[in-house]
Amino acid sequence: MRILVMALAIGLFVSACSKDNSCKSVNPDDEAAELKSFNAAHNINATEYYNGMFYEILEPGATQKPTRASTIYIKYTGTRLDGTVFDSQSNPGSTGFSLSSLIEGWKSGIPMIGKGGHILLTLPSSLAYGCLGSKNPIDSTKTIAPNTPLFFDIELVDFH
């Protein structure tokens, strides 16, 4: 009897631990129509990248491009597809971001331009903040809900 109770207890423990409570990212293909519609409505002549991101290079910038190991200095505006600005920075000296630590869409898009370059990125949620979203404890207007596609207007001022 003791072995049966122990086996049942272990079975319940394993069952409880194996439940998948993790969030589920949206497949970029499922958001493609929404991203294309956004781009068309805003006259963005975007190209679809292999990972589901859409980009338009407005200015390619210098020949040398940053890598994921670079520190980037940028001016940018980030908006939800409804047009709500959730973040912006017009002083590149306040950035100095390590590209490797940023969202996947930026890791893919920013290396497409060089110093002085300007790019528009329309990102599926999986290349932005994914199924976790991003919470700002100070300003709820800067909070990104889970699985939210985003748009970024980025100028690469410098990198090293």
N, C-alpha and C positions, 0 to 999 in steps of 0.2 A: 504494500500500500504506500509506504514511504517513497519508493522509487517512482510510482505512478504520479504521486503529488509533485515530486521534484521534477519529473519529466514535463508535467503540465505547466509548472511554474516557469521552467526554462523555455518551453514553447511559447508561452504568453510574452515573456521578456523579449525573445527573438522577434516575435511578430510585431510587438510595439516598436522595437528599434528599427525594424525594416520598413516601416511606413514611410512613404516618400512625401515629406512635408516641405520639400524644396519648391521654389517657385519654378514656373515654366515660361521660358522665353518664347516669344512669337517668332515663327519662321519668317525670314525676310520676304519670301514669296507671298505670304499672306498680307503683307503691308504694301506691296509693290504698287498696286492700283492707287492707293491713297497717296503715296509719294509722287507718282506720275501726275496725278490730278493736282496736287499742290504745286509742282513745278510748272505745269501748264498754266495754272491760274496766276502765277507770278512771273510769267515769261522767262522762266529759267530753262535754258537750252542744255539740259543735263544729259550726261552719259551714264549709263548704268555700269557699275563696276561688278566684278565677279562675285563679291560678297553681299550684294544687295544695296550697297550705297549708291547714291546718285551724286554726281559732281559736275560743276561747270568751272573751268579755269578762266577767270576774267583777265588775269595777268600772270604769265608763267614765272616771272621773276628771273633771277640770275640762274646760270647753268647749274651751279652746285646746289644740291638739295640736302635737306636735313635727313638724318636717319632716326630710328627709334631711340638711339643712344644720345641724341642731341638735346640740348636745352634750347627751347624756343621762346621768342619774344614776339608777341602777337597783339593785334587789335582784333576784337571779335564781338559779335552779337549772337546770342543763342535764343531761338524762339520755338515755342510749340507750334504745331501746324495750324492752330487757330489764330496765330499772330501774336500771342502773348509773349513778351520778352521776359525771359527768366534769368538772363545773365548777360553782361556786356563788360567790356574793358577797352577803353580808348587810350590808356597809357601803357604801352608795351613794357615799360620799366617795372610795372607792377606784376608782370607775368613771370617770365623766367621759369617756365614749366619744363620738367623732364618729360619728353614726349612718351617715353616708355611707361609713365605712370598715368597717362590720360586714357580717355575712352577709346574703344577700338576704332570707331569711325575717324577720329583724329589721327590715330596711328597709321591708318590707311591713306587718308586724304592729304594731310599736311606735307608728307614727303613728295607729293606730286608737284609742288611749287618750290621755287628758290627764294632767296632773300628778295623782298620787294614784290613777291607774288601775292595774288588775291584769288581765293577759291570759295565757291559756294558748295556746301555739303548738305544733302538731304538724307538723313540717316534713318534706317529702320531701327526700331527700339532695341534690337539685339546688339547693335553697334553703338548705342548711346548708353543709357543707364539700365537697360535690360529689365528683367522681371523684378528687380529689387527697387528700381526707382532711385531717387535721391531726395533726402529730406533736409531742409534748411531749418534749423531750430529757431532762427531769429526772424526770418521773413518767409511766410508760407507761400507768397507769390513766386518764390524761387524754388519751390519744391516741384520735383518731377515725379509724376505718378508712375507706377510700374507699367512697363510695356508701352511707353510713349515715344512715337517717332519724333524726331527733332530736326530743325534746320539751323545751320550755322553759316554766317558770313565771316570769313577769316582773312586777315592780311598778315603775312609773315614779314615782320619788320627786320628780324635778325635771328640768328641761331649760332650756336657753337657746340 
